[in-house]
Amino acid sequence: MVATSLAACVVGGQQAVRARPVTIGVYQELPFGVARSHPSITEGGRPARDNRSLVRLAAREPSPVYTTRVGADAAASPVALTNNAVLVATSDTVAYLSAAGTLEPGSVSLRGGAGVSLTPGGGYVIAETDGLLFLGAALSDAVRVPVAGLSPHAPLVLEDGSVVVSAGARVLRLDAQGRELFSLPVASRAHSPIARTPAGLLVVATTDELIFLDEAGAIGRREPLGNPPVAGPAVALDGTVWMLTRHELVAYEASRGVRVRVRAPGAGPVTHGGLAIASDGSVRAAILGSGVLALNASGVELFHVSLDLARFVVVDLGGTSLALTQDGVLLAIDSAGEERWRTRVTGGGANAAPVIGVDGTIYVGLRGGSLAALR
């Protein structure tokens, strides 16, 4: 699951072949020294965007550790490092925070910063309003690559350092110098994160369809969504791709076709939500106005917990769900659907899915530009 050496590089402008994403697995470590227990190399945890943590939540309610103002507003899900430091991007600043929550020297100004991902060299790539920003590990050697219509989601980083992003009516793959490796036009707007399946296919949701393509940008499969997307794609370990749309949860088989469609709970259309997939293939959906719905891999309901302002959800190694509401309530739900604990994050409403650090610390990016840590 983890790449241990670089695949082919971009040479003379030619596309790299067999470039594999920088993936954090449970058996090996990345060559640049990030431990296998690293919880968050990109938005959603890994290139599968499954929001599945490789650690376990504490059984007891956590206590606040710190709430630190990083930027003006909109703190994204952080990159939680193995020394309990974190890398946080807000709308206008990217910076390191120490384990004690102290801002480290050397922050960098952003142009509407959003999602951030690790790169193979130990640096970062950040989606800004007008393009991509590549930074070294010391937040130096900045390289900005203009990309019109860029999605705010964290880019998918491949092992050769190239990135794949949604950008309006295109899906792009670019190297770190901004050279275009492919540009795939799509019939309707592509605004989802790019996910990757175990078979090496890239998956992106447009306004009306799910597109599967290879690393050269060739489309291998299209699947109609039926309704506009809300969350996903999120990929299970067996390659099943889950989507949350305005009216349904849909599971697409790894090979072709739809496995199951399940009507989303609630009286009206879904406007906001999030997905997480446990190691057994079961899925959790946080649905604003309804709560947290859990289905097994066949689409049979496991539980439904009412939580009106549910907005984000992650799942830990043991199948416990961690839901986060828009107004900052954290709720831990065990695999049977029973509430384990509930607490509220201070400092403003939630802006992004929580991240569970290696030691069980929970990090929450807040709309006001702060990062909250609880343990």
Phi, psi and omega per residue, in radians:
M1 nan -0.426 -3.113
V2 -1.862 2.347 3.057
A3 -1.272 2.343 3.141
T4 -2.005 -0.087 3.052
S5 -2.695 2.762 -3.101
L6 -1.280 2.449 2.980
A7 -1.392 -2.870 -3.091
A8 -1.097 2.560 -3.135
C9 -1.707 2.985 3.033
V10 -1.395 2.073 -3.102
V11 -2.193 2.169 3.104
G12 1.050 0.540 3.103
G13 1.449 -0.023 -3.134
Q14 -1.421 2.618 -3.141
Q15 -1.136 2.387 3.010
A16 -1.187 2.578 3.122
V17 -1.948 2.588 3.104
R18 0.944 0.586 3.074
A19 -1.270 2.180 -3.103
R20 -1.877 2.515 3.130
P21 -1.098 2.696 3.020
V22 -1.301 1.813 -2.997
T23 -2.028 2.399 3.115
I24 -1.675 2.047 -3.107
G25 -1.930 -2.895 -3.085
V26 -1.993 0.071 -3.071
Y27 -2.010 -0.500 -3.048
Q28 -2.342 3.099 3.086
E29 -2.088 2.674 3.080
L30 -1.182 2.630 -3.095
P31 -1.122 -0.389 -3.118
F32 -1.659 0.317 2.878
G33 1.621 0.220 3.072
V34 -1.509 2.223 -3.028
A35 -1.118 2.690 -3.120
R36 -1.106 -0.344 3.118
S37 -1.511 0.126 -3.134
H38 -0.968 2.175 -2.993
P39 -1.533 -0.249 -2.916
S40 -2.708 1.344 3.091
I41 -1.449 -0.229 3.071
T42 -2.786 2.979 3.093
E43 -0.949 2.264 -3.099
G44 1.526 0.067 3.076
G45 1.725 -1.058 -3.099
R46 -2.427 3.067 3.110
P47 -1.023 -0.335 3.060
A48 -1.235 -0.257 -3.120
R49 0.978 0.655 -3.022
D50 -1.617 -0.063 -3.140
N51 0.905 0.629 3.121
R52 -1.853 2.037 3.138
S53 -1.399 2.647 3.100
L54 -1.675 0.165 3.086
V55 -2.186 3.023 -3.123
R56 -1.857 2.484 3.013
L57 -1.196 2.573 3.030
A58 -1.148 2.592 -3.124
A59 -1.264 -0.431 -3.077
R60 -1.802 2.736 3.107
E61 -1.014 2.291 -3.130
P62 -1.377 2.807 3.078
S63 -1.931 2.671 3.110
P64 -1.093 2.393 3.041
V65 -1.790 -0.858 3.058
Y66 -2.845 2.789 2.891
T67 -2.325 2.010 -3.017
T68 -2.111 2.256 3.076
R69 -1.332 2.163 -3.115
V70 -1.867 -0.737 -3.097
G71 -2.602 -2.921 -3.026
A72 -1.194 -0.761 3.127
D73 -2.916 3.010 2.980
A74 0.979 1.227 3.039
A75 -1.381 2.212 -3.137
A76 -1.407 3.008 3.010
S77 -1.039 2.252 -3.045
P78 -1.406 2.876 2.910
V79 -1.591 1.943 -3.101
A80 -1.540 2.005 -3.063
L81 -1.522 2.840 -2.985
T82 -1.324 -0.171 3.064
N83 -1.699 0.300 -3.139
N84 1.235 0.130 2.907
A85 -1.446 2.860 3.120
V86 -2.385 2.693 3.022
L87 -1.916 2.147 -3.037
V88 -2.154 2.318 3.022
A89 -1.983 2.293 3.021
T90 -1.994 -2.971 -3.126
S91 -1.133 -0.414 -3.051
D92 -2.322 0.002 -3.038
T93 -2.608 2.492 2.910
V94 -2.145 2.367 -3.039
A95 -2.744 2.769 2.970
Y96 -1.552 2.495 2.932
L97 -2.019 2.402 3.082
S98 -1.256 3.036 3.101
A99 -1.059 -0.437 3.119
A100 -1.550 -0.024 3.127
G101 1.545 0.246 3.131
T102 -1.512 2.336 3.071
L103 -1.162 2.219 3.119
E104 -1.483 2.674 3.090
P105 -1.104 2.699 3.010
G106 1.712 0.403 3.100
S107 -1.142 2.781 -3.093
V108 -2.177 2.405 3.095
S109 -1.312 2.479 -3.130
L110 -2.049 2.757 3.073
R111 -1.821 1.307 -3.098
G112 1.267 0.923 -3.073
G113 -1.125 2.628 3.125
A114 -2.467 -2.091 -3.045
G115 -1.185 2.544 -3.121
V116 -2.281 2.483 3.114
S117 -2.328 2.687 3.008
L118 -1.323 2.621 3.046
T119 -1.946 2.852 -3.085
P120 -1.039 -0.491 3.141
G121 -1.464 0.086 -3.133
G122 1.579 0.069 3.063
G123 -1.642 -2.742 -3.041
Y124 -2.456 2.733 2.959
V125 -2.277 2.318 -3.011
I126 -2.159 2.375 3.034
A127 -1.447 1.996 3.049
E128 -1.765 3.062 -3.123
T129 -1.063 -0.652 -3.029
D130 -1.969 0.203 3.118
G131 2.745 -2.914 -3.105
L132 -1.766 2.488 3.064
L133 -2.077 2.091 3.061
F134 -1.735 2.298 -3.130
L135 -2.290 2.574 2.995
G136 -1.315 3.046 -3.094
A137 -1.068 -0.521 3.119
A138 -1.540 0.239 -3.085
L139 1.044 0.636 3.119
S140 -2.085 -3.081 3.085
D141 0.943 0.842 -3.091
A142 -1.172 2.342 3.027
V143 -2.228 2.102 3.123
R144 -1.826 2.327 -3.124
V145 -2.120 1.940 -3.129
P146 -1.117 2.332 3.055
V147 -2.480 1.951 -3.123
A148 -1.281 2.417 3.059
G149 1.236 0.427 -3.051
L150 -1.125 2.368 3.019
S151 -1.150 2.547 3.141
P152 -1.324 -0.088 -3.088
H153 -1.264 2.696 3.109
A154 -1.048 2.333 -3.132
P155 -1.134 2.659 2.970
L156 -1.469 2.111 -3.100
V157 -1.781 2.218 3.083
L158 -1.639 2.923 -2.968
E159 -1.171 -0.389 3.102
D160 -1.492 0.077 3.125
G161 1.597 -0.117 3.075
S162 -1.315 2.822 -3.106
V163 -2.265 2.648 3.089
V164 -2.114 2.287 -3.062
V165 -2.463 2.760 2.930
S166 -1.545 2.399 -3.130
A167 -2.579 1.504 3.110
G168 1.132 -2.084 -3.127
A169 -1.632 0.436 3.141
R170 -2.429 2.701 2.853
V171 -1.998 2.202 -3.018
L172 -2.053 2.544 2.880
R173 -2.132 2.192 -3.078
L174 -2.249 2.585 2.987
D175 -1.523 3.091 -3.031
A176 -1.215 -0.197 3.070
Q177 -1.688 0.055 3.096
G178 1.556 0.079 3.118
R179 -1.316 2.349 -3.086
E180 -1.388 2.174 3.104
L181 -1.697 -0.597 2.876
F182 -2.748 2.703 3.046
S183 -2.366 1.957 -3.082
L184 -1.839 1.946 3.059
P185 -1.215 2.486 3.064
V186 -2.172 2.663 -3.011
A187 -1.235 -0.497 3.109
S188 -2.341 2.925 -2.974
R189 -1.024 2.315 3.027
A190 -1.746 2.022 -3.068
H191 -2.308 0.166 -3.110
S192 -1.605 2.895 2.906
P193 -1.142 2.776 3.025
I194 -1.619 2.219 3.075
A195 -1.928 2.869 3.118
R196 -2.248 2.400 3.140
T197 -1.566 2.854 3.079
P198 -1.042 -0.426 3.117
A199 -1.408 -0.051 3.097
G200 1.615 0.122 3.094
L201 -1.470 2.588 3.053
L202 -1.670 2.485 -3.072
V203 -2.256 2.314 3.120
V204 -2.433 2.506 3.076
A205 -1.776 2.267 2.976
T206 -1.742 -2.958 -3.137
T207 -1.087 -0.545 -3.043
D208 -2.328 0.035 3.141
E209 -2.648 2.826 3.040
L210 -1.847 2.226 -3.075
I211 -2.005 2.281 3.056
F212 -1.888 2.230 -3.125
L213 -2.445 2.785 3.099
D214 -1.559 -3.141 -3.047
E215 -1.287 -0.143 3.032
A216 -1.614 -0.039 3.123
G217 1.581 0.155 3.130
A218 -1.493 2.238 -3.137
I219 -1.318 2.249 3.094
G220 -1.861 -0.291 -3.018
R221 -2.932 2.509 3.024
R222 -2.260 2.443 3.093
E223 -2.296 2.241 3.096
P224 -1.178 2.456 3.104
L225 -1.461 -0.585 -3.098
G226 1.543 -0.628 3.112
N227 -2.521 2.759 3.113
P228 -1.031 2.512 -3.099
P229 -1.317 2.617 3.048
V230 -2.039 -0.755 3.137
A231 -2.572 2.656 -3.098
G232 1.864 3.136 0.067
P233 -1.273 2.541 3.026
A234 -2.203 2.308 -2.962
V235 -1.959 2.224 3.082
A236 -1.388 2.931 -3.110
L237 -1.086 -0.468 3.120
D238 -1.558 0.093 3.108
G239 1.635 -0.097 3.057
T240 -1.069 2.370 -3.137
V241 -1.931 2.140 3.132
W242 -1.805 2.463 3.034
M243 -2.284 2.501 2.935
L244 -1.883 2.101 3.117
T245 -1.933 -3.046 -3.091
R246 -1.069 -0.410 -3.066
H247 -2.302 -0.144 -2.999
E248 -2.543 2.779 2.777
L249 -1.808 2.291 -3.057
V250 -2.224 2.303 3.057
A251 -1.926 2.128 3.106
Y252 -1.757 2.304 3.129
E253 -1.087 2.711 -3.134
A254 -1.115 -0.556 -3.086
S255 -1.600 -1.041 3.094
R256 -2.909 2.709 3.034
G257 1.489 3.025 -3.118
V258 -1.732 2.295 3.059
R259 -1.403 -0.813 -3.058
V260 -2.779 2.589 2.970
R261 -2.155 2.257 -3.125
V262 -2.173 2.211 3.129
R263 -1.086 2.303 3.105
A264 -1.236 2.439 3.118
P265 -1.197 2.772 3.119
G266 1.930 2.782 -3.060
A267 -1.390 -0.583 -3.060
G268 -2.005 -3.054 3.121
P269 -1.193 2.624 3.084
V270 -1.326 2.274 3.135
T271 -1.859 -0.603 -3.133
H272 -2.501 2.617 3.111
G273 3.097 -3.125 3.140
G274 -2.617 2.808 -3.118
L275 -2.183 2.598 2.989
A276 -2.538 2.493 -3.099
I277 -2.146 2.162 3.137
A278 -1.354 2.945 -3.088
S279 -1.160 -0.371 3.105
D280 -1.511 0.074 3.114
G281 1.584 -0.120 3.081
S282 -1.261 2.662 -3.040
V283 -2.088 2.518 2.989
R284 -1.989 2.374 3.075
A285 -2.167 2.100 2.976
A286 -1.538 2.146 -3.036
I287 -2.202 2.023 -3.128
L288 -1.060 2.273 -3.122
G289 1.582 -0.068 -3.119
S290 -2.281 -1.142 -3.111
G291 2.578 -2.555 -3.125
V292 -1.976 2.089 3.131
L293 -1.886 2.291 3.080
A294 -2.036 2.302 3.089
L295 -2.174 2.582 3.003
N296 -1.368 3.141 -3.035
A297 -1.118 -0.322 3.120
S298 -1.661 0.015 3.108
G299 1.594 0.127 3.105
V300 -1.421 2.336 -3.098
E301 -1.155 2.286 3.055
L302 -1.695 -0.736 3.048
F303 -2.905 2.825 3.033
H304 -2.441 2.027 -3.136
V305 -1.853 2.123 3.140
S306 -1.203 2.276 3.126
L307 -2.836 1.622 -2.902
D308 -0.937 -0.736 -3.042
L309 -1.735 0.395 3.114
A310 -0.996 2.297 -3.078
R311 -2.295 -0.620 -3.097
F312 -2.337 2.733 3.066
V313 -2.662 2.479 2.965
V314 -2.259 2.882 3.130
V315 -2.296 2.439 -3.069
D316 -1.605 -3.083 -3.056
L317 -1.063 -0.536 -3.110
G318 -1.657 0.072 3.126
G319 1.630 0.091 3.059
T320 -1.350 2.332 -3.137
S321 -1.632 2.491 3.025
L322 -2.094 1.846 -3.132
A323 -1.689 2.610 -3.139
L324 -2.341 2.243 3.133
T325 -1.604 2.909 3.119
Q326 -1.041 -0.556 -3.099
D327 -1.680 0.238 2.948
G328 1.623 0.322 3.043
V329 -1.504 2.221 3.042
L330 -1.766 2.279 -3.109
L331 -2.303 2.115 3.069
A332 -1.658 2.241 -3.082
I333 -2.188 2.153 -3.107
D334 -1.291 3.075 -3.014
S335 -1.182 -0.247 3.075
A336 -1.626 -0.025 3.134
G337 1.592 0.185 3.119
E338 -1.607 2.418 3.115
E339 -1.172 2.243 3.101
R340 -1.626 -0.819 3.056
W341 -2.839 2.889 -3.134
R342 -2.525 2.423 3.083
T343 -2.649 2.943 3.139
R344 -2.080 2.377 3.074
V345 -1.510 2.267 3.107
T346 -1.596 2.739 3.062
G347 1.924 0.054 3.111
G348 2.218 2.978 -3.131
G349 -1.232 2.814 -3.103
A350 -1.338 2.472 3.130
N351 -1.959 -0.386 -3.036
A352 -2.666 2.900 -3.142
A353 -1.080 2.512 3.105
P354 -1.197 2.759 3.071
V355 -2.148 2.344 3.088
I356 -1.734 2.057 -3.113
G357 -1.308 3.014 -3.085
V358 -1.002 -0.636 -3.111
D359 -1.630 0.191 -3.141
G360 1.599 -0.073 3.070
T361 -1.070 2.393 3.114
I362 -1.795 2.221 3.135
Y363 -1.957 2.341 -3.119
V364 -2.277 2.106 3.025
G365 -1.417 2.294 -3.026
L366 -1.906 2.683 -3.105
R367 -1.087 -0.484 -3.130
G368 -1.391 0.062 3.100
G369 1.643 0.176 3.125
S370 -1.815 2.790 2.986
L371 -2.004 2.255 3.083
A372 -1.859 2.433 3.072
A373 -2.158 2.376 3.123
L374 -2.318 2.487 3.112
R375 -2.636 nan nan
